[in-house]
Amino acid sequence: VFAVGNNGNILHYDGSTWTRMTVPTTAHLTGVWGTSGTDVFAVGAGGVILRYDGATWTSMTSGTSSRLMAAWGTSRSGLR
């Protein structure tokens, strides 16, 4: 389970413990979606999009500076 919030905070729950993850932003994050624990996307203020590959969160280009409120998709290639 992943949860997002203020100041770029992303928490991961592994079934027993919540852990704060290291991310490349301090933006307010508002949405998270993924297909697995190794393919997760988080979005937020300033058009921030982050992708988690199971090891590292990396920034993606969104093409907007608007706040992104949610992320969803139907497959890894189907992020909307």
Secondary structure, DSSP 8 states (H G I E B T S, - for coil): -EEE-GGG-EEEE-SS-EEE---S--S-EEEEEEEETTEEEEEEGGG-EEEE-SS-EEEE--S--S-------SSGGG--
